[in-house]
């Protein structure tokens, strides 16, 4: 099965950076999409990735979290959790749409459009090596790390 190229995007991130996937060729990249800063599941998932950051780094992999939150919200979330990686702000859903993570979800009996918790592993050539959709947080970061190390 041939891997499909990851869609490129260029979006603002914490630390005053602009992240472009094309600029990251040569490194493995994990992008995890999450619904919202400072919510329990997203906080736990982000903490899990942060706790394993040194292992991802040792495996030649860069991690980014992506949500529709503002840069200001991301900067606060990053500071609060002391994150060792950047968060990408995607209020216009550019990357969300490119990766197909926007879904209709039921919240309190209403249909709302939101991000389906999803993670993508992009290889050094810029192709999607693996994807996880509808992610359950417990153990997820460790599973992604194992896939990165096996790449």
C-alpha positions in Angstrom: 0.0 0.0 0.0 1.5 3.3 -1.0 1.3 6.1 1.5 -0.5 9.2 0.4 1.2 12.6 0.6 0.2 14.6 3.6 -1.6 17.8 2.6 0.6 20.8 3.1 -0.5 23.9 5.1 1.1 27.0 6.6 -0.5 28.1 9.8 0.4 30.2 12.9 1.7 28.4 16.0 2.8 29.2 19.5 6.2 30.8 20.0 5.6 33.2 17.1 6.1 30.5 14.5 4.4 29.7 11.3 4.4 25.9 10.7 4.5 24.5 7.2 4.5 20.8 6.6 6.7 21.1 3.5 9.4 22.8 5.6 9.5 19.8 7.9 10.5 17.3 5.2 13.4 15.0 6.4 11.8 14.7 9.9 9.0 12.5 11.1 6.0 14.6 12.2 3.1 13.7 14.5 0.1 16.0 14.2 -2.7 15.5 16.6 -6.0 17.3 16.2 -8.0 17.9 19.4 -11.3 19.7 20.0 -10.4 22.4 22.6 -7.8 23.8 24.8 -8.3 23.3 28.6 -10.9 20.6 28.4 -10.2 17.4 30.3 -9.6 14.9 27.4 -7.5 17.4 25.4 -5.5 18.3 28.5 -4.8 14.6 29.3 -3.9 13.8 25.7 -1.6 16.8 25.5 0.1 16.0 28.8 0.6 12.4 27.5 2.4 13.6 24.4 4.4 16.1 26.5 5.5 13.3 28.9 6.9 11.3 25.9 8.4 14.3 24.1 12.0 13.3 24.7 11.3 9.8 23.3 9.6 11.3 20.2 12.5 13.7 19.8 15.1 10.8 20.1 13.2 9.0 17.3 13.6 12.1 15.0 10.0 13.2 15.3 8.4 16.6 15.9 5.0 16.8 17.5 2.3 19.5 16.9 -1.1 19.8 18.5 -3.8 21.5 16.3 -7.2 22.9 17.3 -9.4 25.8 16.2 -8.5 27.8 19.3 -6.8 31.2 19.0 -3.1 31.7 19.4 -3.7 33.5 22.7 -5.6 30.4 24.0 -2.9 28.1 22.7 -0.1 30.2 24.4 -2.0 30.1 27.7 -2.6 26.3 27.4 1.1 25.7 26.4 2.3 27.8 29.4 -0.1 26.1 31.8 1.1 22.6 30.8 4.7 23.7 30.2 4.6 22.1 26.8 7.9 21.2 25.0 6.2 21.5 21.6 4.2 24.0 19.6 0.4 24.2 19.2 -1.0 25.2 15.8 -4.0 27.6 15.6 -6.5 26.7 12.9 -9.6 28.9 13.4 -10.4 28.8 9.6 -10.2 25.0 9.6 -7.5 24.9 6.9 -5.6 21.9 8.2 -8.8 20.4 9.8 -10.5 20.3 6.4 -7.3 19.1 4.6 -7.0 16.1 7.0 -10.7 15.5 7.1 -11.1 15.8 10.8 -14.2 18.0 11.0 -17.3 15.9 11.9 -20.9 16.4 13.1 -21.0 15.5 16.7 -23.8 15.3 19.2 -23.4 17.6 22.1 -26.2 17.9 24.7 -28.7 16.6 22.1 -27.6 19.1 19.4 -25.6 18.5 16.3 -22.5 20.6 16.3 -19.5 20.6 13.9 -16.3 19.9 15.7 -12.9 18.3 15.5 -12.9 14.5 15.7 -9.8 13.6 17.9 -7.4 12.3 15.3 -3.6 11.8 15.0 -1.5 11.5 11.9 2.1 10.2 11.6 3.9 11.7 8.6 7.1 10.1 7.5 10.3 12.0 6.5 9.2 12.0 2.8 6.0 13.9 3.7 3.6 11.0 3.3 1.0 9.9 5.9 2.5 6.7 7.3 -0.4 6.1 9.8 -3.6 7.7 11.0 -5.7 7.3 14.0 -9.3 8.6 14.0 -11.9 8.8 16.8 -9.0 8.5 19.3 -9.5 7.4 22.9 -7.0 9.3 25.0 -5.6 6.6 27.5 -2.5 5.0 26.0 -2.8 6.8 22.7 0.5 8.8 22.9 2.4 5.7 23.8 0.8 3.8 20.8 1.8 6.7 18.5 5.4 6.7 19.9 5.6 2.9 19.2 4.5 3.6 15.5 7.1 6.4 15.2 9.9 4.1 16.6 8.9 1.3 14.1 9.0 3.7 11.1 
